[in-house]
């Protein structure tokens, strides 16, 4: 499968995106989550070779530029709106994951865009409650259990590292580890590996190539502090969607509670699917089911 890598100018930014020109006129738009980029969908995209696929890196992520700071979920949505209009993407299935779901939901409210959306699939969506409320006790318990396996970390530092993970503050995490004599580029990647293995891939690990590709995406993120502020405050308030939609949420999600996904689905008027033996990375733990669901939606 030939996945093209392109750039498009959106205001003062160069937005990178993956594209597959399929043999049909059926379109899919992917919107990635925080600390990731379009590359997190590559394994799924490989199974959708007959469709027209668009998967941008949002501003400040992956290979896209970051000339202007993000201040709200609406900024991300505004960028993707211009992306859709410039490429004239119509009648598309929108697939969003985690933070990307908040962007997708804001797009669903836009008068110029909402009638272009055929239907949508939200994977472990963010949007029911702000991150400052969502899952903090669960994150704390899981990370403390994880840290218990490391005898080089003392209890006093646990809280600092935990705070960094819960707020996606990699600088705080790095400072904490560096104070124990750990530093350098390897440190930064190791920190992200700890975070991903603990919270994102707690059920199944992706293949090594995919895992390292996603680590590289996280390293490239330049909007971390701004996104952390958005996550602390954002809640979707747009009411029911005007298109068919489904929320797929893992029961073992350590980042966003599956109950938040269920409550959000009720607000949206969406079908809700609780996925057993599935964590936050729905595309990893339930890839075949995700691909099947996407195909069913696209073919409607």
C-alpha positions in Angstrom: 0.0 0.0 0.0 1.4 3.4 -1.0 0.7 5.9 1.7 1.6 9.4 0.5 3.2 12.0 2.8 2.2 15.6 2.0 2.1 19.1 3.4 -0.6 21.8 3.1 -0.4 25.4 4.1 -3.0 26.4 6.7 -2.7 30.0 7.5 0.8 30.4 8.9 1.3 26.7 9.5 2.5 23.8 7.3 0.3 20.8 8.2 1.7 17.4 7.4 -0.7 14.6 6.5 -0.9 11.0 5.3 -3.0 10.3 2.3 -4.1 7.2 0.5 -5.9 7.6 -2.8 -8.2 4.6 -3.0 -10.2 3.3 -5.9 -13.5 4.4 -4.5 -15.0 7.8 -3.7 -15.4 7.0 0.0 -13.5 9.2 2.4 -12.1 8.7 5.9 -10.6 11.5 8.1 -8.4 10.4 11.0 -7.7 12.7 14.0 -5.0 11.6 16.4 -4.6 12.0 20.2 -2.2 13.8 22.4 1.5 12.8 22.4 0.9 11.1 19.1 0.6 12.0 15.4 -1.1 10.6 12.3 1.5 7.7 12.4 -0.6 6.1 15.3 -3.1 5.1 12.6 -0.7 3.6 10.1 -1.5 0.0 11.0 -5.2 0.6 10.7 -4.8 2.6 7.4 -2.9 -0.4 5.9 -6.1 -2.4 6.2 -8.2 0.3 4.5 -6.4 0.4 1.1 -9.5 0.8 -1.0 -10.6 4.1 0.5 -9.5 7.7 0.3 -7.8 8.5 3.6 -6.6 11.7 5.1 -4.7 11.7 8.4 -3.2 15.1 9.4 -0.7 15.9 12.2 -2.3 18.6 14.2 -0.5 21.9 14.8 2.5 21.3 17.1 2.5 17.5 16.6 4.6 15.2 14.5 5.8 16.8 11.3 3.5 19.8 11.3 4.8 23.2 12.2 4.0 25.1 15.4 4.4 28.8 14.6 1.3 30.0 16.6 0.5 28.6 20.0 -2.7 26.6 20.6 -5.1 28.1 23.2 -8.2 26.0 22.9 -9.7 22.9 21.4 -11.3 25.3 18.9 -7.9 26.2 17.5 -7.3 22.6 16.6 -10.8 22.3 15.1 -10.2 25.5 13.1 -7.1 24.1 11.6 -8.7 20.8 10.6 -11.7 22.8 9.2 -9.4 24.6 6.8 -7.7 21.3 6.0 -11.1 19.8 5.0 -12.2 22.9 3.0 -8.8 23.2 1.1 -8.8 19.5 0.2 -12.6 19.6 -0.4 -13.3 16.5 1.6 -17.0 15.6 1.5 -19.2 12.9 2.8 -16.5 11.4 5.0 -16.4 9.1 8.0 -14.5 10.8 10.8 -12.4 8.5 13.1 -10.9 10.2 16.2 -9.0 9.0 19.2 -8.7 10.4 22.7 -7.9 14.2 22.5 -8.7 14.0 18.8 -12.3 13.2 19.7 -12.6 16.6 21.3 -11.5 18.2 18.0 -13.9 16.0 16.1 -16.8 17.0 18.4 -16.0 20.7 17.9 -15.9 20.1 14.1 -19.4 18.5 14.4 -20.7 21.8 15.7 -19.3 23.9 12.8 -22.0 25.0 10.3 -19.7 24.6 7.3 -18.3 21.2 8.3 -21.1 19.3 10.0 -23.0 18.5 6.8 -19.8 17.1 5.2 -19.5 14.5 8.0 -21.3 11.2 7.0 -20.8 9.5 10.3 -18.2 9.2 13.0 -16.3 6.7 15.2 -14.9 8.0 18.5 -12.2 5.8 20.1 -11.6 6.3 23.9 -12.9 9.8 23.5 -12.0 12.8 25.6 -14.7 15.3 26.2 -17.0 14.2 29.0 -15.0 15.7 31.9 -11.8 17.8 32.1 -8.6 15.9 32.8 -8.2 17.6 36.1 -11.2 15.6 37.2 -11.0 12.6 35.0 -9.2 9.5 36.3 -6.7 11.1 38.7 -7.1 8.4 41.4 -6.9 5.6 38.9 -3.8 7.1 37.3 -2.2 7.5 40.7 -2.9 3.9 41.9 -1.6 2.4 38.6 1.5 4.4 38.5 2.4 3.8 42.1 2.0 0.1 41.4 4.3 0.4 38.4 6.9 2.3 40.2 7.1 -0.4 42.9 9.0 -2.5 40.4 11.8 0.1 40.3 14.2 0.0 43.3 16.1 3.1 42.0 13.2 5.4 42.6 12.6 6.7 46.1 9.1 7.4 47.5 9.7 11.1 47.7 10.3 11.4 44.0 7.3 9.2 43.1 4.8 12.0 43.6 6.8 14.4 41.4 7.0 12.0 38.6 3.4 11.0 39.0 2.3 14.7 38.8 4.3 15.0 35.6 2.6 12.0 34.0 -0.9 13.1 35.1 -0.4 16.6 33.5 1.7 15.4 30.6 4.6 17.6 31.9 7.6 15.9 30.5 9.9 18.6 31.9 8.9 17.8 35.4 9.4 14.1 34.8 12.9 14.7 33.3 13.9 16.9 36.2 12.8 14.3 38.7 14.7 11.5 37.0 17.7 13.8 36.3 18.0 14.5 40.0 18.7 10.8 40.4 21.6 10.9 38.0 19.6 9.9 34.9 19.9 12.4 31.9 20.3 12.8 28.2 18.2 11.9 25.1 17.9 8.3 26.2 16.2 9.6 29.4 13.5 11.4 27.5 12.6 8.4 25.4 12.7 6.1 28.5 10.3 8.4 30.3 7.9 8.2 27.4 8.3 4.4 27.3 7.4 4.3 31.0 4.3 6.4 30.4 3.1 4.5 27.3 3.7 1.1 28.8 1.9 2.1 32.0 -1.1 3.9 30.7 -1.5 3.4 26.9 -0.4 -0.2 26.3 -1.3 -1.8 29.6 -3.2 -4.6 27.9 -1.2 -5.3 24.7 2.0 -3.9 23.3 2.2 -2.9 19.7 5.0 -4.3 17.5 8.4 -2.9 18.2 8.5 -0.8 15.0 5.1 0.7 15.7 6.0 1.3 19.3 9.2 3.2 18.5 7.5 5.1 15.8 5.0 6.4 18.4 7.8 7.2 20.8 9.4 9.3 18.1 6.0 11.1 17.6 5.9 12.0 21.3 9.4 13.4 21.2 8.4 15.7 18.4 5.5 17.3 20.3 6.0 21.0 20.8 2.7 22.1 22.3 2.8 20.0 25.5 2.1 22.8 28.0 -0.6 24.4 26.0 -2.4 21.1 25.5 -2.1 20.3 29.2 -4.1 23.5 29.9 -6.7 22.6 27.4 -7.1 19.1 28.8 -7.6 20.5 32.3 -10.5 22.7 31.2 -12.2 21.2 28.1 -15.7 19.7 28.2 -17.9 19.1 25.2 -21.1 21.1 25.5 -22.6 20.8 22.0 -25.5 18.4 22.6 -26.4 15.5 20.3 -24.7 14.8 17.0 -26.7 15.1 13.8 -25.0 12.0 12.3 -24.8 8.4 13.2 -21.9 7.7 15.6 -20.4 5.1 17.9 -18.1 5.3 20.9 -15.6 2.4 21.3 -14.0 2.4 24.7 -11.8 -0.1 26.5 -12.9 -1.4 29.9 -9.2 -1.3 31.0 -8.5 2.2 29.9 -6.2 3.9 32.4 -6.3 7.4 30.8 -10.0 8.0 30.3 -12.5 5.9 32.2 -14.8 3.8 30.0 -17.7 5.2 32.1 -16.8 8.7 30.8 -17.0 7.2 27.3 -20.4 5.8 28.2 -21.7 9.1 29.6 -20.4 11.0 26.6 -22.1 8.6 24.3 -25.4 9.3 26.0 -24.9 13.0 25.6 -24.1 12.6 21.9 -26.9 10.2 21.2 -24.2 7.7 20.1 -24.1 3.9 20.3 -21.7 2.8 23.0 -19.5 -0.3 22.9 -17.6 -1.4 26.0 -14.6 -3.4 24.9 -13.2 -6.0 27.3 -9.4 -6.7 27.4 -8.9 -3.3 25.9 -7.0 -0.2 27.2 -6.6 3.3 25.9 -5.0 2.3 22.6 -8.2 0.8 21.0 -6.4 0.6 17.6 -3.8 -1.7 19.2 -5.9 -3.9 21.5 -8.9 -4.2 19.1 -7.5 -3.5 15.7 -9.6 -6.0 13.7 -12.8 -4.8 15.4 -11.9 -1.1 14.7 -11.1 -1.8 11.1 -14.4 -3.8 10.7 -16.4 -0.9 12.3 -14.7 1.7 10.1 -15.5 -0.4 6.9 -19.2 -0.8 8.0 -19.5 2.9 8.6 -17.8 3.9 5.3 -19.9 1.5 3.3 -23.3 2.7 4.6 
